[in-house]
Amino acid sequence: MQAFPSFCSLDQLLPGETAWVHHVDGTDDLSQRLCDLGLQQGVEVELLGKAPWGDPIRLRVGNWRLGLRRREAARILLQKFSPR
């Protein structure tokens, strides 16, 4: 079975889903900070959960657990592979 890539931002991922970081939007300090936290191209992330109103979100990046605001997560483009 062949897999086809699909893209979404980190804030659109559902709890329990995993994907790979494609890129982080922007060139400002926040973008650099997200990269410093390990959110770099090719890194696998898993969405662990969301607060009741969707903010903040919890995720796993390697062996780290992070919490991000939804607006921060929206800047991270992910690549998912879906079988078809």
Buried (B, 14 or more C-beta within 10 A) or exposed (E): EEEEEEEBBBBBBEEEEBBBBBBBEEEEEBBEEBBEBBBEEEEEBBBBEBEEEEBBBBBBBEEEEBBBEBEBBBBBBBBBEEEE
